[in-house]
Amino acid sequence: MPMRGIWTGLGVAALALAAVGVLLPVLPTTPFVILAAFAFSRGSPRLRRWLDDGRFGPTIRDWEERGAVAPRAKALACLLMAGSVLGAALVGVPGWVLLGQAAVVSAVALWLVTRPSA
């Protein structure tokens, strides 16, 4: 029983971060919704059904069934990641940090664009 509470708590926290991501373009929404769906499937079947029946249902199904991401979501994510590197450069982040950030962002973008499209 305690594990169900932990999974449900993780799902609620992930959903809260997804909600913040709707307002802050630097925080992704979809990965947190997918994490919430995963956690709710182990902690609260009722909340999982609520997610599946809502706006994010198709996104969750695409990911779970085919590992697919919508082309618009891929483009937006890549644009925002590039913007974060540009923003860091504009505020004067040290070169070694900027290089590390660019390497991580590039790896994530490469992984993302190689996912099937929804």
Disulfide bonds with the S-S distance in Angstrom:
none
